Amino acid sequence: MKKLQWLIALPSILLLCVSLFFDLDYLLYLSLAGFLLAMVIKQLRLRNRMFEMGHPDRDLDRHENGEEDDTDIDVSRDD
């Protein structure tokens, strides 16, 4: 997946340089579409690591099983 991202991003960089040098709008839009596609691929790659990048104190077993934390905290100042 990472190689596919680079395969799309590198020609897009070249197209962007050519389009800016020669002032060609259609190549500019084509290169921007390539950048967008490369960023979408990156987000798909990072989606799989979403739980790894979370807070380290999180209980993974409860989250994976769909159980919620049933601890209620009363924040009202009614004494």
C-alpha positions in Angstrom: 0.0 0.0 0.0 2.9 2.3 0.8 4.5 1.6 -2.6 1.2 2.4 -4.3 1.1 5.7 -2.4 4.6 6.6 -3.6 3.8 5.5 -7.1 0.9 8.0 -7.3 2.6 10.8 -5.4 5.9 11.1 -7.2 4.4 11.6 -10.7 2.0 14.1 -9.2 5.0 16.1 -7.9 6.5 16.1 -11.4 3.2 17.2 -12.9 2.8 19.9 -10.4 6.3 21.3 -11.2 5.6 21.2 -14.9 2.2 22.7 -14.6 3.5 25.6 -12.5 6.4 26.2 -14.8 4.4 26.3 -18.0 1.2 27.6 -16.4 -1.0 24.7 -17.5 -4.2 24.5 -15.5 -5.2 21.0 -16.6 -2.0 19.5 -15.3 -2.3 21.4 -12.1 -5.7 19.9 -11.5 -4.4 16.4 -12.5 -1.5 16.7 -10.0 -3.8 17.9 -7.2 -6.1 14.9 -7.8 -3.0 12.6 -7.6 -2.1 14.2 -4.3 -5.6 13.8 -3.0 -5.6 10.1 -4.0 -2.2 9.6 -2.3 -3.5 11.2 1.0 -6.6 9.0 0.9 -4.4 5.9 0.6 -2.3 7.2 3.5 -5.5 7.6 5.6 -6.6 4.0 4.7 -3.2 2.8 5.9 -3.4 4.6 9.2 -6.9 3.5 9.8 -5.6 0.0 10.8 -3.3 1.6 13.4 -6.0 3.7 14.9 -6.3 1.7 18.1 -2.5 1.5 18.5 -2.2 5.3 18.6 -4.8 5.8 21.3 -4.2 6.6 25.0 -2.1 4.0 26.7 -4.4 3.7 29.7 -7.3 2.6 27.6 -8.6 -0.9 28.2 -8.5 -2.6 24.9 -10.5 -5.7 25.9 -13.5 -3.7 26.9 -13.4 -1.6 23.7 -13.1 -4.6 21.4 -15.9 -6.4 23.1 -18.2 -3.4 22.9 -18.5 -3.1 26.7 -18.7 0.4 28.0 -17.3 1.6 31.3 -20.2 1.8 33.8 -18.5 4.2 36.2 -20.6 7.3 36.7 -19.0 10.4 38.0 -21.2 13.0 39.6 -19.9 16.5 38.8 -22.7 18.4 40.4 -21.9 20.4 43.5 -25.0 19.3 45.4 -23.8 18.3 48.9 
